[in-house]
Amino acid sequence: MSDEAHRTPQAAEITLRQARPDDVAALAAMIERANLPPMFIEEFLDGFVVAERAGQIVGCGGVEMYGECAVIRSVVVEPEAQGHGLGRRIAEALMERARAAGATDLYLFTADAWAFWKRRGFVDVPFEAWREEPRECWQYVVVSQSRELEMFANIHTMWRKAG
């Protein structure tokens, strides 16, 4: 069944667009409310998409490119917009964006959304399985150097082919 067939009237009112500089504060607040790190949004703003309904941001996500690899990050949907497939729409938009930019491999970190990403074809991989290019990602650096900390105990590192 197509994405359109799954959409409720409420979800159909939500559009995805490229993030703009004036979105940064709202994105940081939304990402922080989801208990994700609201870091380096401005630096990677070109990779962010925003989900908007009636002029209000209700979701977002980003992708960072590292050579032929992409790291998906900060996929968040506000509680009032959940349950209508918006997270899936954002994830698909980010994966398509990464493919269009030449990505062959996709990586991400997750704690709470492991099943969501598994349904999108991602599998758990050890840190050592990451290709060299995405190891430059700030998330990789922080998490890989702090794996023994309790706050990182439930973090999954995941991968899938971009195609």
C-alpha positions, 0 to 999 in steps of 0.5 A: 500500500502506498504512503498516500493510502496510509495517511489520515486527513490530519497527516495529509495536512503535513508537508515536508520542506527543507529546514531554514536558518530561522528553524534552528531554535525550534528544531533544537527545542524539539530535539531536546524535548525528545531527549536527543542531543540538539547539537550541530544543527546549524552546521548540518542544516542543509541535511535537515527536513522539517515537517510542518502543519499550518505553519507549525513545525511538528517533526524533523530529521537530519542526514549528515554526509561523510564521503559515500556514507550518511548518518541519519540523526534527530528524527523527531515527531511531536506527540500531537502529530504521532501515529500517522506515519510522519516518522516514516515519511521523514525517514524515507525523505532522509534516506532518499536525500542521502541516496541522491547525494551519493550515499551507498551506506546509511548509519544511525544511533538509536535507543528508543526507536530500534524497532522503527529503524529495524522495520526500515531495513537497518541492522545492528552493527558494532562500532568497528563495522562502521566505514572510516568516513562516518567515524568522523561524525560527532555522534560516533566520536562521543558514543564510541569514546564513552561506551562504558557510561551508563547513559550509552548502555542502550544505544544501538549502532545501526546500518543498511545499504542506501539502495 
